Amino acid sequence: MSEEKILKVLIAEDSAISRRVLEAFALKRGYEVVSASNGQEALRILTQEGAPRLALLDWMMPGMEGTEVCRKLREQPVERPYTYVLLLTARTEREDLLHGLQAGADDYIRKPFDPPELEARLRTGQRILDLQDKLIAAREELRFRATHDALTGLSNRGVILEELSREHARQEREGGTFGIILADIDHFKEVNDLHGHICGDDALREIASAMKESVRPYDTVGRYGGEEFLIIVPEADAESALGIAERIRRAIEARRVPGHADLRVTVSCGVASSGSAAVPPQLLLRLADEALYRAKENGRNRCELAETSEKAEPVSFSSSRFQPR
């Protein structure tokens, strides 16, 4: 958690005198203070973008009590950053305090508050929020590693195949078209044999970067395996998918591997479109693979379009016919 978020605290207190005392207390200890004089205002502040992560709520406030603010706050979507809530109360009965905790408060402190105790409880809240953010960051890192290729940062094979299945299901529900591009690095074994595997890894990363920069924001690029990549291009007919593949091919051809300015790496691409027939994913992959094989046979560094069940006339783009603009 960033220092700015840790140090921002909401003070919700309807008594102007008590609110000023709490504000002075918090400011003296380095907190950035946001204030509210009633429950509705406190809830509005706590549910807006960039809300304080720490909150001091008076139990008795006009319009909406502190416990009701807690309850409504905890009803917010779980994706929101967690807010640590301290209830300020003059109540001492055990049942009342349990009611406050059950409403969603994390802790409570009795009025009139003891400054060292309040400071300690706020620091405890900070530590809990910091620990929670670290756990969330660790979880997100594990999720990323489980769904992305470690070398290139692209979606891994399982994820890109799931995306293909989802796009096929979407087409069956809503109609339309989509295409796929199967790209394979030309002579990649020679890159590893002649320049070493570190250079080969650099080449894979550079090609992945060129692919991500060449596709549309809603296309998905994944590492299919080894030196092979799969790109899902929604809402694209055969010609559109072929055009995207050619843009990818040209971008890669224009790149040089970092640290190896004389090394030119190219790719061959096989393109298949589902057309309006909702071609099953496995068949679409086979068609793209056959087109890729044809691109390799026809000289590499080129894109070939597969024939579909609609008997589309095969079309090819080659580096000799399409020059970079």
N, C-alpha and C positions, 0 to 999 in steps of 0.2 A: 504494500500500500504506500502511496506517495506521502511525503510529509504534509503536503497541503491538505489532503483528505483527513489525515489523522488529527490535525490541529483545528479542524472546523467543528464547532459545537453549537447546537441550537439550545437556547434558553427560553422556555415557554412558561411564563409566570404572569398572572393577571395583576398582581400587586406591583405598582411601579417602583416602590421602594425596594422590595425584595428583588425585583428584576435587576435594578441598578447594582445592588450588592453582589448578585451572582455574576453580572457582566464584569464588574471590577475584579472579582475573584478570578474569573477565567482569563481576562486580558492580562492580568499580572503574571499568570502562569504560561503565557505564550499561546493561548488559544485564539483562533479567529472566531469571533462571536456573531451569531445570527439570532435575532430576538423575535419573540411573538408574545402577544398579550392575551390570546385566547386559543382554544383548542382547534377551531377551524383553520386559523392562520398557521398554527403549528403543523397540522396535517398537510396543508398545501405546500409548505416549505419542504417537509420531509419526503414528499412524493414527486417533487420536481427534479429536473436534470441537475446533477451536481449537488444534490442535497447533503447536508452534514451527516456524517456517519455516527456521531455521538449526539445524544439528546438528553437534556435535563427537562423533564416535564412535571409541572405542578399537578398534583392529583385533582384539586378542585379549581376548575377554570370555567368561566361562563361559556355557554353554548355547547361545549363538548369537554367532558372531563378527560384527564390525562389517560385513564384506563381505556376510554373509548378511542382516543387517538392511537394508543398501542394496538388495540384490536383491529382497527381499520388499516393501520400500517402493516400488520402481519398478514392481511388479506391481499396485499399487493403481489404481483407476479414474483415468483421466486428468483427470476433472472436479475431482479434489481439488487444492487449492493446492499448488504445487511446493515441495519442501523441498530446500534447498541443504545438501549433506553434505560435511563435512571429516573425513577419516580421520586418526586419530592412530596412528602406527606407528613402531616401532623398526627395521622392515625397511628395507633400503637397496637390495636387488637390483631391477634394472629390471623383471624379470618379475613380481615381487611387486607393485610399484607399478602396473604395467599391469593386473594382475588386479584390484586394488582399483578402478581407474577403470572397467574393463569391468563390474564388479558394480553400478555405478551411482553411485559417489562422484563428486563434482564436483571435488574437489581433495584433497590430502593434505599433512600436515606431519609432519616427523620428530621423534621424541622423542630427547632432551629438547627441548621446543619453545623457540624464541626469541620472547620476548614481542612485540617490534615486528613480526616476521614473522607471527605468529598474528593480531595485530590487523589487519594489512594484508589478510590473506586473508579474515578475517571481514567487513571493510568491502567487499571485492570481492564477496563473496556478497550483501551487502545491496544493492549497486548492481545486481547482476544480477536479484535478486528485484524490486526497484523497477522496473527496465526492463520485466521480464516483465509485471508487473501493469499498467503503463501500456499496453503493447501489447494485453493482453487487454481493458482498458477501451475502447481505441480500436476493437478488433474488434467488441465488443458494441454500441458506438454505431453503427458502420457497419451491423451486422446490424439494429438497431432502425430505422435510417433506411430500410433496404431493405424492411422489412416493415410499416412504420407510416406513417400520414398525418402529414406534418410539422406541419400546423396543429392538428389535434385530438388527435393521439396515438393515435387508433384504428387498428385493423388497416386496411391499405390494400385496394384493390379486389382485387388478386391474391390476397392472403392470405385475405380473407373468402370469395372464391369457392372457394379450395382447401378451406376449412373446410366449405363447403356440400357439396363433392364427398366429403370424408371422412365427413361425417355420413350422406350417402346410402349410401356403401359400408358403413358400420357397420350401417345399417338392413337392407341386403340380407343381411348376414352374421348378424345377431342378432335381427332383427325389431324390434318396437316402433314408435314414431312420433316424428316431430319436425316442427317448424314453422319458418317464416321470416316475418320482418316487414320490409316495405319501407316506409320512412318518408321523407317529403319535406316540407321546410319550406314552409309556406304563404306565398305572396306574397313570396318571398325577393328577387326582383328589385326590388321596391319598397323593401325594407330598404336595399339597396345604393344605389339611386337617391336616396332621400330622406335617408339618414343617412350614406352613404359606405361604402366598402369596408372600412375599419378596423372600423366598427361591425358590418358583415356578418361579418367574421372573429371578432369577439367573440361574436356570436350563434352561430356555428358551434361555437365552443369551449364555450359555455355549454350548448348542446343536447347536445353529445357528453358533457359531464360529467353532465347529467341522465340520459342514457341509461345510462351505465355504473353509476350509482347505483340505477337502477330495475330492472335485470335481475338474474338469479340468478348466483351465482359461476361456474357452468359454461356460461353463455350467452356468445356471442361477438358483439361489436358492431364493425362496420366501416363506413368511409366508402365508399359504393358509387360516388359520383361527384358533384361539384358540391355541391348541397344535399340529396343523397339518401343514405340510410343503409340498411344491411342488417344485420339481427340474426338469428343462428341460435339457435334455442331447442330443444335436445335434449330427448328424453323429454317431449314436450308434444303433446297432441292439439289439435284445432282450438279448442276452448273455452279451454284453458289458454294457447295461444299468443295468442288474442284478448285474454285477460285481461292478459297481460304487455304487449301493445301498448297497451291502455287505460291501464295504469299508467304507461307511458312517456309517453303523450299528456298525461295529467293532470300529471305532474311537469314537463313542458316548459311547459305552459300556466301553471303557477304561478310559473315563473321570470321574472326580468327580466334583460335584458342589462346587464352591469356598465357603469356610467357612463351608462346610458340608462334610468332608472327608469320612464319613461313608455312604453317600448317593449315591447309584448307580442308575442311570437313563438309561433306554434303549428305543429303538424305534422299531416299526414294520413298514415294508415297503411293499407297493404294487407297482409292476413295470409293465408298459405296453409299448409295442413298436408298432409304426405305420407300421413297416415292409415296404414293397414296395407298400402297398395298400392305402396310404394316408388316414388313419383312421380319421374321423372328431374329432375335439378336445373334444366335449362333450362325444362322445363314448369312446374315449381314457381315459378320466377322470373316466367314469363309470367302465371301465375294471380295471383300477388301483385301484379304490375304492373297487371293488369286491375282488381283489387280497389282498388288505390290510385287508379286513374283514377276509379272509381266514388265513392270517398270525396271526391275533389275536386269531382266533379259534384254531389254531395249536400250541399255546403255547407262542406267543409273542416273542419279541427279535429275529425276523427272517424276511427274505425277501421272498416274493412269486411273481412269474411271472404270469401275466394274459394270458389267451388264447386270441388270436386275431381272426379276421375274416378269417385268413389264417389257423386256427386250429392248431396253434403251440402247441406242447406238453408242458404242464405246468412243470416248473422246480422250485425248491425251494432251498434256501440256509438257513441253520439254524446255530445257534451259536455252536451247538454240532458237526457239520460237518466241519465247516471252522474256524480254529483257527487263531488268529492274527500271522503274520509273525514276 
